[in-house]
């Protein structure tokens, strides 16, 4: 009986964590072969264009970019092999636009 309760509690907490994480996510961008594609959420076209420029030269083969709200500002979380210089360029692109303008695009 305790095992069932522990599993139910774990499942509930995992669901709560996933919902909270999704609530702060502005968008998720998949990068494959130097091309960026918005997988979830929405992003202003100008910002997406700038991100496409960064991931294309030099080409990033595979990565996932997650733009999240963090204390009133946008922050980039990157998974994959992204050189430090390009990571900083991505931070500059996202950080140069107010959060309200980042989220003004249509959601997917």
C-alpha positions, 0 to 999 in steps of 0.5 A: 500500500505504501508503494502505491502511495509513493508512486502516486505521489511521485507521479503527481509531483512529476506532473506538477513539475512538467506543468510548471516548466511548460508555463515558463517556456516561451518556445522550443527551437530544434536545430538540425543541420544549421536550420532552426525550426520552432517546435513549440511556442511562438517567437517573433519573426525577427528574433527567429531570423537572427537565431537562424543566422547564428546557427547557420554560420558556423553550422550547428549540426544538432541542438535544442534551444529553449527560451524561458521566462526568468525574473521578467527577462528571457533566458536561453537553455541549450542542449547539444554541442554549441560552441561558447561563442555561438552560445553567447551570440544566442544569448545576445539575440534573445537578451536584446529583445523585451520579453513582451516582444518575444512572446508576441508571435503566434503560438504553435 
